[in-house]
Amino acid sequence: MENRSLSVVAGLIVLLALPFAALAADGAVSAEQQAAWQVRLDKAAALQAESRARQDEADELLARKNTECATKFLINDCRNAAAKEHLKTTREARRLEIDGRAMEREVKREQLSDRNRVQVEDAPRRAADLELRQAESMNARQSAEDKIAAARAAKAAKAAEGEKRKLAEAEKQRKKQADHDARVAQKVREAEQRAAQTAEQK
């Protein structure tokens, strides 16, 4: 039974230490304050464990005494005395439980209050961080949009240059064809003139 109480106490200490560890990670609470809270939480856990141990012990004692009373002459008087003793121990155990829970609640209330204070104090920094992240995000988005726009403009310029080159090439080809046609026409005229001269000479 004692081993069970110790394991329960150890479990409670671990559970109670979790928010404490979270506060320590934030670095918001002084080491002295954290140590003081932990001492009080340990004491609260010990009180609750002691309460359960006393209650278990009282229950076992009552069962034993009730068995013993069955062999006595004044059974009811014996059982009443055992019940009174059990009630007294139960009240003491309950008081320890209440004290332990009250202590634990008070520590948790202080920790919550401290977390709230830290959040309030940290709100301007968090707001500034958020604003900075939003500005960085907007800058990154703008930079990406600028790159896309520049890529589109470069593509459009390249396409326009290609079109201009194509038109220049077509014009060059047209001129070349026109020059060729003019030369052919000239040769045809010259051939006709020669043929006409030859016919006149005959």
C-alpha positions as CSV (number, residue, x, y, z in Angstrom):
1,M,0.0,0.0,0.0
2,E,2.8,2.4,0.8
3,N,4.4,1.7,-2.6
4,R,1.2,2.5,-4.3
5,S,1.0,5.8,-2.4
6,L,4.6,6.7,-3.4
7,S,3.8,5.9,-7.0
8,V,0.7,8.1,-6.8
9,V,2.7,10.9,-5.3
10,A,5.4,10.5,-8.0
11,G,2.7,10.6,-10.7
12,L,1.1,13.7,-9.2
13,I,4.5,15.4,-9.0
14,V,5.1,14.7,-12.7
15,L,1.6,16.0,-13.7
16,L,2.0,19.1,-11.6
17,A,5.5,19.7,-12.9
18,L,4.3,19.9,-16.6
19,P,2.8,23.4,-16.5
20,F,5.7,24.4,-14.3
21,A,8.1,23.1,-17.0
22,A,6.2,25.0,-19.6
23,L,6.6,28.2,-17.6
24,A,10.3,27.5,-17.2
25,A,10.7,27.1,-20.9
26,D,9.1,30.5,-21.4
27,G,11.8,31.9,-19.2
28,A,9.1,34.3,-17.8
29,V,9.4,33.3,-14.2
30,S,12.4,33.5,-11.9
31,A,14.1,30.3,-10.8
32,E,13.4,31.1,-7.2
33,Q,9.6,31.5,-7.9
34,Q,9.6,28.3,-9.8
35,A,11.4,26.5,-7.0
36,A,8.9,27.9,-4.5
37,W,6.0,26.8,-6.5
38,Q,7.5,23.3,-6.9
39,V,8.1,23.0,-3.2
40,R,4.4,24.0,-2.5
41,L,3.2,21.6,-5.2
42,D,5.3,18.8,-3.7
43,K,3.9,19.5,-0.3
44,A,0.3,19.6,-1.7
45,A,0.9,16.2,-3.4
46,A,2.4,14.8,-0.1
47,L,-0.6,16.0,1.9
48,Q,-3.0,14.4,-0.5
49,A,-1.0,11.1,-0.6
50,E,-0.9,11.1,3.3
51,S,-4.7,11.7,3.3
52,R,-5.3,8.7,1.1
53,A,-2.9,6.6,3.1
54,R,-4.6,7.5,6.4
55,Q,-8.0,6.8,4.9
56,D,-6.9,3.4,3.6
57,E,-5.4,2.6,7.0
58,A,-8.6,3.8,8.8
59,D,-10.8,1.6,6.5
60,E,-8.6,-1.5,7.2
61,L,-8.7,-0.8,11.0
62,L,-12.5,-0.5,10.9
63,A,-12.8,-3.8,9.1
64,R,-10.5,-5.5,11.6
65,K,-12.2,-4.0,14.6
66,N,-15.7,-5.0,13.2
67,T,-14.4,-8.5,12.9
68,E,-13.0,-8.4,16.5
69,C,-16.3,-6.9,17.8
70,A,-18.2,-9.9,16.4
71,T,-16.5,-12.0,19.1
72,K,-17.2,-9.6,22.0
73,F,-20.2,-9.5,24.3
74,L,-21.3,-5.9,23.6
75,I,-21.0,-6.0,19.8
76,N,-22.9,-2.7,19.1
77,D,-20.9,-0.7,21.7
78,C,-17.6,-2.1,20.2
79,R,-18.8,-1.3,16.6
80,N,-19.9,2.2,17.6
81,A,-16.5,2.9,19.2
82,A,-14.8,1.6,16.1
83,A,-17.0,3.8,13.9
84,K,-16.3,6.9,16.0
85,E,-12.6,6.3,15.7
86,H,-13.0,5.7,12.0
87,L,-15.0,8.9,11.6
88,K,-12.3,10.9,13.5
89,T,-9.5,9.6,11.3
90,T,-11.6,10.1,8.1
91,R,-12.2,13.7,9.1
92,E,-8.4,14.2,9.6
93,A,-7.7,12.6,6.3
94,R,-10.3,14.8,4.6
95,R,-8.8,17.9,6.2
96,L,-5.4,16.9,4.8
97,E,-6.9,16.3,1.3
98,I,-8.7,19.7,1.4
99,D,-5.5,21.5,2.5
100,G,-3.5,19.8,-0.2
101,R,-6.0,20.7,-2.9
102,A,-6.3,24.2,-1.7
103,M,-2.5,24.6,-1.8
104,E,-2.4,23.1,-5.3
105,R,-5.2,25.4,-6.5
106,E,-3.4,28.4,-5.1
107,V,-0.2,27.6,-6.9
108,K,-2.0,26.9,-10.1
109,R,-3.9,30.3,-9.7
110,E,-0.5,32.0,-9.2
111,Q,1.0,30.3,-12.2
112,L,-2.0,31.2,-14.4
113,S,-1.8,34.8,-13.1
114,D,1.9,34.9,-14.0
115,R,1.3,33.4,-17.4
116,N,-1.4,36.1,-18.1
117,R,0.9,38.8,-16.9
118,V,3.7,37.6,-19.2
119,Q,1.2,37.4,-22.1
120,V,0.1,41.0,-21.5
121,E,3.7,42.2,-21.1
122,D,4.7,40.2,-24.2
123,A,1.7,41.4,-26.3
124,P,3.5,44.4,-27.9
125,R,6.5,42.3,-28.9
126,R,4.2,39.6,-30.4
127,A,2.3,42.3,-32.2
128,A,5.5,43.8,-33.6
129,D,6.7,40.3,-34.6
130,L,3.4,39.7,-36.3
131,E,3.6,43.1,-38.1
132,L,7.2,42.3,-39.2
133,R,6.2,38.8,-40.4
134,Q,3.3,40.4,-42.4
135,A,5.6,43.0,-43.9
136,E,8.2,40.3,-44.8
137,S,5.4,38.2,-46.3
138,M,4.1,41.2,-48.3
139,N,7.6,42.0,-49.5
140,A,8.2,38.4,-50.5
141,R,4.8,38.4,-52.3
142,Q,5.6,41.7,-54.1
143,S,9.1,40.4,-55.0
144,A,7.6,37.3,-56.5
145,E,5.0,39.3,-58.4
146,D,7.8,41.6,-59.7
147,K,9.8,38.6,-60.9
148,I,6.7,37.2,-62.7
149,A,6.0,40.6,-64.2
150,A,9.7,40.9,-65.3
151,A,9.6,37.4,-66.8
152,R,6.4,38.2,-68.7
153,A,7.9,41.5,-69.9
154,A,11.1,39.8,-71.1
155,K,9.0,37.1,-72.8
156,A,6.9,39.8,-74.5
157,A,10.0,41.8,-75.6
158,K,11.5,38.6,-77.0
159,A,8.3,37.8,-78.8
160,A,8.2,41.4,-80.2
161,E,11.8,41.1,-81.3
162,G,11.1,37.8,-83.0
163,E,8.1,39.3,-84.8
164,K,10.2,42.3,-85.9
165,R,13.0,39.9,-87.1
166,K,10.4,37.9,-89.0
167,L,8.9,41.0,-90.6
168,A,12.4,42.2,-91.6
169,E,13.2,38.8,-93.0
170,A,10.0,38.8,-94.9
171,E,10.7,42.3,-96.3
172,K,14.2,41.2,-97.2
173,Q,12.8,38.1,-99.0
174,R,10.2,40.3,-100.8
175,K,12.9,42.7,-101.9
176,K,15.1,39.9,-103.1
177,Q,12.2,38.4,-105.0
178,A,11.4,41.8,-106.5
179,D,15.1,42.2,-107.5
180,H,15.1,38.8,-109.0
181,D,11.8,39.4,-110.9
182,A,13.2,42.8,-112.1
183,R,16.5,41.1,-113.4
184,V,14.5,38.3,-115.2
185,A,12.2,40.9,-116.7
186,Q,15.3,42.9,-117.8
187,K,16.8,39.8,-119.4
188,V,13.5,39.0,-121.2
189,R,13.4,42.6,-122.6
190,E,17.0,42.4,-123.7
191,A,16.4,39.0,-125.3
192,E,13.3,40.4,-127.1
193,Q,15.3,43.5,-128.3
194,R,18.0,41.2,-129.6
195,A,15.4,39.0,-131.3
196,A,13.8,42.1,-132.8
197,Q,17.2,43.5,-134.0
198,T,18.0,40.1,-135.5
199,A,14.7,40.1,-137.3
200,E,15.2,43.6,-138.7
201,Q,18.6,42.7,-140.0
202,K,17.1,39.9,-142.1
